[in-house]
Amino acid sequence: MEYHNPVLLKETVDGLNIVEDGVYVDVTFGGGGHSREILKRLGSNGRLFAFDQDPDALENTIDDPRFTLIHENFRHMKRFLRFYGAKQVDGVLADFGVSSHQFDVAERGFSTRFAADLDMRMNQKSEVSAYHVINDYEEEDIKRVLLQYGELRQAPAMAREIVEQRKDAPIKTSDQLKEVLKRFLQHKKENKVLAQIYQAIRIEVNQEIEALKEFLLQTPEVLKSNGRLSFISYHSLEDRLVKRFIRNGLFEGEPERDMFGNFEVPLKKVGGLIVPTQEEIKINNRARSAKLRIAEKLEVKG
């Protein structure tokens, strides 16, 4: 399978601060670029577990006794690591979002560039596809998806238009969806608005925000003291959740304080936000919106 270069490869793996005999997890295996770099830095007693729910990614598996590829969504990380006898690990790497490969395979329906059936499933066995969201969801739910995940101000009108148009016949393809929503795709902003619409539907289809929250909540328990997280996000919804969770272990509000006014959080950030160089963006356009955040699990007292 043809996969593009991994984004922020050196910086992301550097962020794990790898120890030779450590145990690491790459929860977004994809083409295996980050995993191969981790294996290069591990000694003979090191271990690497990787997760990917996409069947295409299984074709990139690495023939190495230190490596195990688990065909599951990363929201199940803790359960499967325990199954393999790895209760705690030294580091977890994640490169969220859709892989370049998924964008480039027209029939998967992820890209606005191609005419394709409405699909967008990362897990091909999933029952909910983009077709289901567009043709079976109530108007209020379509509005919620477009507003919450696409941050589209015209979401109410878009949802109304979709529901009105599908009365005549199902909306089956990306071209038909574009036609239905053409009055919202102003000439200069067409690509941007279309990308926001696709992002919103894709996040809903794959339950990306729910999966991300479930995954993040598991990380403090899975990490050893001083273990590292190294996470790349591509849009503000993901990055906001990652940033808040690193800061205070919650997605909303503030952690409870003790009688002295202090609050304990499981993680501390390491360094500042890292973004790709202009050189990397020229080579790999997908890198343009990437944001890397690194965190370390604080030592458990007592």
NUPARO-813265 format. One record per residue (C-alpha): x, y, z; residue number from 1. Coordinates in steps of 0.001 Angstrom, whole numbers, plus 500000, padded with zeros to 6 digits. Example, Ala and Ser with C-alpha at 12.3 -4.5 7.8 and 13.67 -1.06 7.14 Angstrom:
BEGIN
    east   north      up  resi
  512300  495500  507800     1
  513670  498940  507140     2
This chain:
BEGIN
    east   north      up  resi
  500000  500000  500000     1
  501272  503442  499053     2
  501457  505729  502103     3
  502982  509198  502277     4
  505810  510297  504542     5
  504799  510542  508200     6
  504383  514079  509515     7
  506928  515493  512030     8
  508642  512097  512124     9
  511816  513017  514032    10
  510136  515493  516390    11
  507319  513101  517334    12
  509602  510143  518044    13
  512158  512402  519807    14
  509275  513474  522045    15
  508955  509928  523397    16
  512467  510138  524869    17
  512956  506452  524017    18
  514774  504065  526344    19
  516264  501022  524593    20
  514444  498333  526544    21
  511178  500292  526863    22
  507659  499392  525783    23
  505947  501789  523371    24
  502624  502141  521573    25
  501874  503693  518174    26
  498077  503946  518184    27
  497806  505197  514574    28
  499985  502763  512608    29
  498896  503650  509045    30
  501886  503218  506747    31
  504139  502353  509675    32
  506537  505289  509330    33
  506496  506319  512988    34
  506631  502677  514116    35
  509720  501953  512006    36
  511483  504968  513489    37
  510639  503807  517038    38
  511966  500298  516283    39
  515243  501795  515009    40
  515775  503331  518435    41
  514785  500278  520499    42
  517206  497595  521673    43
  516616  493851  521354    44
  514531  493783  524563    45
  512285  496690  523591    46
  508654  496194  522538    47
  506339  498110  520239    48
  502574  497652  519975    49
  500655  499373  517188    50
  496930  499874  516582    51
  494988  500477  513375    52
  491352  499704  512570    53
  491803  500093  508803    54
  492305  496742  506981    55
  494560  498492  504422    56
  497088  499257  507183    57
  497531  495530  507917    58
  499361  495173  504607    59
  502158  497357  506022    60
  502852  495173  509048    61
  506511  494963  510126    62
  508294  491621  510359    63
  510097  492136  513662    64
  509855  489993  516828    65
  509622  493185  518924    66
  506529  494360  517036    67
  502808  493527  517409    68
  500091  495083  515213    69
  496596  495083  516745    70
  493689  495492  514320    71
  491503  497651  516580    72
  490474  501255  517224    73
  492771  502988  519734    74
  489790  503597  522026    75
  490386  499955  523101    76
  494089  500524  523876    77
  494092  499633  527575    78
  492116  496408  527129    79
  494325  495068  524347    80
  497596  496064  525991    81
  496500  494120  529077    82
  495638  491143  526861    83
  499236  491216  525592    84
  500624  491570  529120    85
  501633  495228  528859    86
  499824  496930  531742    87
  502059  500011  531646    88
  504251  501431  528903    89
  507028  504002  528500    90
  505402  506036  525758    91
  502400  506468  523458    92
  502490  508084  520005    93
  499402  509208  518062    94
  499026  510858  514661    95
  495290  511605  514624    96
  493012  512163  511646    97
  492798  510514  508238    98
  495917  509085  506626    99
  497115  510402  503268   100
  496447  506939  501872   101
  492772  507099  502877   102
  492463  510531  501253   103
  494081  509265  498051   104
  491912  506168  497526   105
  488931  507645  495659   106
  486410  504947  496524   107
  486865  505476  500276   108
  485042  508807  499841   109
  487271  510856  502195   110
  488499  513420  499687   111
  486635  516314  498098   112
  488801  515770  494982   113
  487040  512649  493739   114
  483563  511618  492652   115
  482751  508691  494932   116
  480017  506980  496901   117
  479370  508561  500304   118
  481384  506280  502597   119
  484172  507772  504818   120
  484442  504720  507104   121
  487898  504131  508584   122
  486666  500729  509747   123
  485110  499125  506670   124
  482983  496832  508877   125
  481215  499767  510519   126
  477478  499982  509790   127
  477343  503798  509765   128
  478681  505461  506616   129
  478428  508989  505229   130
  475437  507777  503181   131
  473641  506874  506414   132
  474376  510290  507997   133
  473150  512241  504957   134
  470088  510102  504151   135
  468869  508701  507471   136
  469702  511313  510126   137
  467005  513724  511268   138
  467452  517363  510242   139
  468347  518354  513819   140
  471113  515720  513956   141
  472599  516767  510605   142
  472617  520361  511863   143
  474386  519243  515065   144
  477057  517355  513090   145
  477789  520272  510730   146
  477796  522830  513528   147
  479738  520871  516133   148
  482315  519115  513943   149
  482503  521436  510923   150
  481996  524705  512819   151
  479783  525831  509932   152
  477608  528874  510637   153
  475210  527900  507853   154
  474640  524438  509338   155
  470872  524926  509971   156
  470220  525971  506355   157
  472495  523204  504999   158
  470702  520544  507055   159
  467319  521835  505839   160
  468497  521699  502211   161
  469802  518123  502555   162
  466542  516884  504106   163
  464466  518696  501461   164
  466485  517345  498527   165
  466640  513737  499714   166
  462811  513518  499644   167
  463013  513084  495848   168
  465838  510529  495817   169
  468687  509388  498102   170
  471915  511412  497980   171
  474387  508656  497087   172
  477601  510300  495889   173
  479944  513157  496740   174
  478992  514891  493469   175
  475296  514716  494378   176
  476028  516169  497832   177
  478001  519035  496255   178
  475083  519708  493915   179
  472617  519779  496833   180
  474794  522243  498744   181
  476050  524279  495762   182
  474444  527546  496934   183
  476600  527404  500100   184
  479812  526850  498148   185
  480740  530397  497225   186
  483387  530568  494534   187
  486351  531789  496626   188
  485615  529682  499691   189
  484274  526571  497972   190
  487164  524270  498892   191
  487319  525475  502502   192
  483585  525041  503131   193
  483575  521669  501370   194
  486496  520515  503523   195
  484578  521577  506670   196
  481471  519650  505514   197
  483530  516528  504792   198
  485391  516820  508101   199
  482116  517049  510025   200
  480570  514003  508350   201
  483781  511980  508679   202
  484108  512732  512410   203
  480492  511631  512951   204
  480842  508452  510870   205
  483959  507348  512738   206
  482988  508689  516189   207
  486385  510380  516217   208
  485749  512763  519119   209
  484241  510064  521358   210
  487098  507695  520509   211
  489685  510419  521203   212
  488170  511212  524616   213
  488019  507520  525590   214
  491633  507078  524486   215
  492949  510166  526298   216
  491293  509118  529567   217
  493198  505810  529430   218
  496639  507314  528907   219
  497552  508255  532531   220
  496729  504724  533671   221
  498635  503076  530815   222
  501758  505251  531200   223
  504531  504550  533694   224
  505748  507450  535848   225
  507822  509765  533609   226
  506377  508029  530524   227
  505732  510251  527515   228
  502840  511084  525192   229
  503558  512481  521731   230
  500400  513523  519851   231
  499817  515170  516457   232
  496447  516849  515820   233
  495143  518310  512553   234
  492100  520361  513470   235
  491074  522601  516329   236
  488537  520167  517841   237
  491216  517491  518370   238
  493924  519907  519421   239
  491655  521622  521957   240
  490855  518286  523636   241
  494520  517217  523711   242
  495669  520587  525075   243
  493015  520678  527829   244
  493626  517084  528837   245
  497379  517621  529135   246
  496784  520780  531163   247
  494307  519492  533722   248
  493266  515898  532995   249
  489745  517004  532013   250
  487954  518094  528853   251
  485832  520774  530519   252
  486088  522929  533620   253
  488902  522842  536173   254
  490124  520008  538429   255
  489107  520027  542090   256
  491519  521753  544469   257
  492611  520409  547858   258
  492273  522351  551143   259
  495491  524244  550319   260
  494190  525397  546929   261
  496397  523013  544926   262
  495149  520556  542356   263
  496817  517366  541199   264
  496893  516569  537517   265
  498305  513380  535950   266
  500407  514995  533217   267
  502705  517933  532567   268
  503480  519399  529174   269
  506991  519047  527799   270
  508171  522051  525783   271
  505835  524137  523653   272
  503695  523523  520612   273
  505682  522109  517659   274
  504595  522749  514063   275
  506207  521648  510768   276
  508777  523758  508962   277
  507945  525376  505622   278
  510292  522844  503995   279
  508283  519907  505364   280
  504994  521492  504264   281
  506376  521882  500713   282
  507252  518174  500629   283
  504106  516969  502400   284
  501052  519238  502093   285
  499196  517244  504764   286
  501645  518636  507330   287
  500364  522215  506963   288
  497801  521971  509793   289
  499741  519564  512059   290
  500297  520467  515727   291
  502488  518320  517960   292
  502110  518349  521743   293
  504290  516325  524120   294
  503492  515461  527728   295
  504982  513415  530556   296
  503238  511512  533331   297
  504090  512980  536704   298
  505590  510674  539316   299
  502963  509183  541577   300
  503600  510321  545149   301
  503585  507986  548101   302
